[in-house]
Amino acid sequence: MNSGYFYSEDFEKLNIVQRLRQIESHINSIPEIPTHEVQYLNETLRLIVDEILSLRKDLSETEEKFASLSTDLVEQWNFENIVGKSEAMQGVFKLLHRIMDSESTILITGENGTGKEGIAKAIHFNSKRKDNSFVIQNCGAINDNLLESELFGHVKGAFTSAIRDKKGLFELANNGTLFLDEIGDTSPAMQVKLLRVLEEGTFIYVGGSEQKKVDVRVLVATNKNLEQMVKDGTFREDLYYRLNVINIKLPALKERKEDIPLLINKFLEEYCNQNKLQIKKITTQCIRKMEKYDWPGNVRELKNEVERLCVLSGSEINIDTDLLSEKIYDFQGSARLSQINLSGSLKDALVELEKNMIYQSLLDAKWNKSRAAKKLGISRANLITKCEKYGFTKDNS
C-alpha cells in the first residue's frame, strides 16, 4: 500500500488470505477418519478411478468405430459408386452434382424399388452435413398418432405407454438429414405439422407445450403422383410446393435396360464379398434373358434375383439360365408399344419407338451390329451413330 491508496493487487492478496482462512476453518471442522476406514476409502476411490478409465476407453473405441463407419458410408455412397451409364441415369447424376452443396428440400420420385433411399443417402453423404446424422422414417409404415410421436417426440404421460420423455427424429437429426419415405401416405393433419417444421424449423412434443427448434435438411420420396393428389385434394398444395424445390425423378429399370449387366455385376460382387465367396459369373445367355424381362420390382427385384441365383448355384462359379426364376425364364417380352407414352408428342413417341426397336434388335442379334442393322433396314454406320446417340453398348456381355 502506498499514500493511503489500495491497488488491485492489494485487494487480490486480501481475498486470497480470506479464502485460505475459510478453507482452514472447513478442514478443522472435518471429523477425523478412523484408521480402519482409510483402507476402505482408498479401495473405493481406486474402483471409481478404474471405472472412469474404463468408460473413457469405451468412449474412445466407440468414437473410432463411428469415425470408421462414417468414412465407409461416405465412400459407399459416393456418386461415382451409383451404377448407371444409361442416358436416363446420366441425367440424374448431372443433377446430383449440381445440388450437392445445396441445403434445399429435395423430392425424389419413382416407382417402388428404383433406389430412392440410396439416392437420399448419396445426397447426404456428399453434402456439408455428411459428418452428422442421417435418419430415415417410412411415413406409410405406421399410423398417424405413432408417426407424430416418432417425428416430434413426446413428453411423459402424453399417452398410456409414454412412460418417459422421448426425443423425436427431427431432434435426433439436428444438424443432419432426415429422409421421409412415402410422404404421399401422410394424412392432411400430419401434412400441416410437417409444413410448419419445414417453414419455421420448430415443433412441439406430443403432449408438451415447449417449442423446440432444429436445423435439419429434409429429403422426401414417394412413388405417388403428388401433383395429381393436389388436384384431387388429398395432398396440401402449399406442402407440395415446399417439398418440390428440387425434383429428382428416378427411371424405372425397364427404361434403363443397358444398366442391367452393370447392376448384375455389382450385386454379384457385393453378395460374394459379404459371404466370403469366390466371385461368381453369370453367363451371357442368362444376362440376355434378364435384360428382356420388364422388372416391375425394378432394381430391388433385380438384386433379389441375383442373390437367389447365388444361393441356388451353391459351389458352382458359373450361373446359367436354368437357375432363373420361372417368370424371367419364360418371359417373352410385352408389346413394345406399351412402354411408349401415347399421350405425349409424336416426336417423343417416335424417338422412344426407335430406341426400343434398336435396343431389342441388338439383343436379338447378340450385339452383332451388322445383323441388327440388316434386320432394322438401315446401314451399319447409321446404327453405330444411333447407338452412340442413345448410349447403347455391349458392356459386360
N, C-alpha and C positions, 0 to 999 in steps of 0.2 A: 504494500500500500504506500502511496506517495501523496503528500499535501492534502490528506483527508479524503482523497478520491478512491473509489473502488473500481478496478478494471475487471473485464470479463473473466480473465484467468483467475482472479481472486474469488469470484463467485463460484467458479468451477471447482476450485480447491475446497471451498466450504461445503459444497454439495457432496463431494467425494467423502469428506470427513463424516458428514451426517449419515451417508449411506453405509459407511463402514460401521458406525455405531449401531445402526439398525440391524445390520447383519449379525454383529456380535451379540446383540440382545436376543435375536432369534436363535442363534446357536446355543446360547446359555439356557434357553427355555426348552430345548430338545432333550427329552429324557435319555439317559444313558442306556445303550442296548446291552443286555446281558451277554456275556461271552459265549454261552452255548447257542445263542441265536445268530451270532455273527456268521458262522459257517453256513447256516440255513439261508441267510440273506445273500451270501456270496454265490451259493449254488443257484438260487432263484435268479439273480442278476445274470449269471452265466447262461442259463437256459433262455432268458429273454434275448440276450445278445445273439446266441446261436439261431434263435427263431428269426430275428431281424436279418441276419446274414443269409439264411436260407431263403427267406422271402425275396431279398434283393437279387439273389441268384436266379430264382424262378422268374422274376420280372424281367431280368436281363435276357434270359433264354427265350421268353415269350416275345420280347421286342425283336430279337434277332430272327426268330421264326416268322413273325409278322412281316418284317422287312423283306425277308427272302420270298415269302408268299406274294407280297405286293410286287416285287420285281418280276416274279414268274408270271403273274397275271398281266402286268404291263406288256411283257414280251409276247404272251399268248394272244392277247387281243390287239396287237399291233395291226394297223390297217392292212399292211402287206401280207399278213397271215390269213386274211379272209380270202377264201378261194373264189375266183370268178374272173375269167378273161372275156366273157361274152360282152356284147355291146351294152346289154341292159345293166350288167353289174359294173361295167366301167363307168357308166353314168352315175351310179351310186357312189363309187369310190371318189370320183371328182367332187361330188357334193360333200362327202365326209371330210375331205381335205380342206375344203373351203370353210367349214363350220367348226373345225377342231378347237379353235381359240375362242369360239363364241360362248356366251352364257345363256343364250336364248332357249326357251322351251322348244322341244322337238317332238313332232308327231310322226311315229313310224307306222306305216300301214302295209298290209299284205295278208295273203292267205295264211291259215294255220300251217306252221311248220316251215315257213320261209326263212326263219332265223332272225326274228325281230329282237329277241332278247340278246343274241350275240352282237347285233349292231349296236344296241344300247350299251353293252359292256365296252365295245370298241370305242364308242364316243367318250365314255367316262375315262377309260384308261389312256386316252390320248388327249385329255383335257388338262387344264390347270388344277383340277380337283382330284387327280389320279392318286394322290397320297392319302386321301380321305375316304370315307365310307361310300360303298355302292350298295344300296338297299333295294330289294325287289319286293313288290306286292302284286299278286294277281287279284284284280278287283272283282272278277267273276267267281272267285273260289269260295267266298263267304258272304253271308247276308249283310244287310246294311248296318245293323247295330254293331256287329263284330268288326266290320270294316272301319267304322268310325273310331272305335276303340283302338284298333291296330294302327291306324294312321295318326291319330291325335293323342292317344294315351287316355288314361282315366285316373280319377282320384279314388282313394279307399272309400268303399261304401256307395259308389256310384250305381252299382247294381249288385245282385246277390253274390256273385262269385268274385267281386272286386275286393279281395281281402287286403290289398296294399296298393299304393300308388304305382302306376306303370307308365313309363315313357312310351310315346308313340313313334312310328317310323320317321315322321318328319323331324322329330327331335333327335333321333338316333342318326339321321342322315345329315345333320347340321354340318355345313361347310363341305358337304359331299354331294352325291347324286341320288335321287330317288326315282326308280323306274316303276311306273304304274302300268301294268299289262292289262289288257282287256278293259280299257277305260270306257268303252261303249256299253258295258254292262252295269254302270253305276246308275243309281236312281236319281230323279230330279233333286231330291233333298240333299243327297251327297254331292251332287254337282254344284250346288250353291256353296257348300262348305269348301269344296276344292277351289272354286273361283276366288273365294276370299283369301285363302292362304297363298294362291298364286299371285294375286294382285298386291296384297299387303305384306305377305310373309309372316302373318300372325294366325294363331289358332288358340282354342281353349280346350283344356282337358274335358272329357266327358264327365259331367257331374261337378266340374270345377268352375271357378269364376275368374281366376288369374289369366291374363293374356300372355301367351308365350310368343316370342319372336325367333325366327330361324332364317338362316341363309342356305337355301337348298336349290340345286339345279334340278328341275323336273323333266324327265323324259317319259312319254306315254306311247302306248301302242294299242292297236286294235285291228281286228280282221273285218270290222263292220264299216259300212259307208256312213260316216258321221254326217256328211253333208246332206244325205238323204234323210237321216234321222232328225236333223234340224228342221227340214221341210215338213217331216211328219209330226213334229212337236215332241219327240221323245228324247231329244238332246238339246241342252241350252245353247242358243246361238252365241251368247257372249262368251261362254266357256269354250265353245268350238274355236272361235277366232283367237282366244287367248292361248289355246293349245297349239293351233295350227300356224305358229310363227314360221317354222321351217318344217316342210313335209318330206319325209324320205319314204318313197314307195318301193317296196321290195318285189321283184318279179317272181312269179310262180316258176317252179323248176321246169315245167314244160315250155316256158318262154326262154329258157337259157340252157337248152339241152347240150350245147357244146361244153358246158361246165361239168357235165356228169362224170366223164372219165377223171377229171381233176379231183372232184369230190370223192369218188370211189377210192382213189389212191390215198387221199388224206385220211379217210375213215379207216382204211386197211392199216395204214401206218400207226394211227392212234391206237387201234384195238390191239395190234400185235405188240406195240411198245408197252402198253398198260399191263398186258398179260405175259410179258417177257417171252414172246414167241418169235420165231423166225418170220420175217416179213413174207406174207402170202401174196400170191399173184392171181388176178382174175383174167381168164382167157379173153382174147379179142372177141370171140363169138358171144361170150357171156356179157361183155360190156355192150355189144351191139344190141342184144336183147333188152338190156336195161335202158339203153338210150331210146328205144322205141316206145317204152312204157310211158304213160302220161303222168305218173306220180301225183295223185290227188293229195297225198300227205306231204308232198314237197320234200325239202332237204331232210326233215326229220324221218320221213318214211324211208328215204334212201339210206340214211345212216343205220336205221334198224335192220334193213335188208342186208347191208354189208356185215353187220355184227352177226346176224343169223347165218350167213354164208360161212363166216369164220368158225362159228361154233360147230356147224354141221360138217365142215371139212376135216375136223379132227386134226390129225398129224400131217395131212396132205398139204403141200405147199401150193399147188395149182388148183384153182377153183373153176369148175366148168358149169355149163348151163343146167346140168341135171340136178343141181342143188338149188336152183332158183325157186322162189315161191311160184305156185301154180298160176296165180293171176298174172305174174310177169312173164312166165314162160309161154303161156297160151295167148298173150295179148297180141292182137293183130293190128292195133292202131285204130283210133277213132277217125271219123271223117275229118280231113284236114280243114275243111271249111268251118267246122265247129269252133276252131281256135281263132277265127278271124272275126274282128268286130264289124259286123254287117251294118251297124247303125252309124259308123263313122264315115269319113270321107272316102270316095272311090280311090283316090291316090294312095291313102294309107292302107286300104284293103288290098290293093294290087301289090304294094311293097311286101305286105305280110304274106300274101299268097306266093310271091316269088321266093321269099326266104324259106318258106315251108317246103316248097317243091324242090329247091336246090339242095337243102339240107337232107331231105328224105332220099333224093336221088344219090347223093354222096354216100349215105348209109347203105342203101341197097347195092351200090357198086363197090362197097368196102373201100371207099375213098379213092377209087381209081377215077381220076378226073376225065380221062378220055371216054370211058364207058358212060360216066354220068352225063357228060356234055352231049354225047350221041343220043342218050335217052331223052334229054331235055330239048334236043333240036337246036343247040347253039354250039359255037366254036369252043374249043378247049381254052383258047386265050380269053374269050369272053367270060367263061366260067371262072377262070382264075381271078379275073378282075372282080367279079361279083363275090367270090369267096373272101377276097381282101376287104371289100366294102363291108361285108356282114361279119367279118371276124371268124369265118369258118376255118378250122384247122384240124389236122389229124392227130392231135396231141394224145399221147399215151395209148395209141391203138396198136 
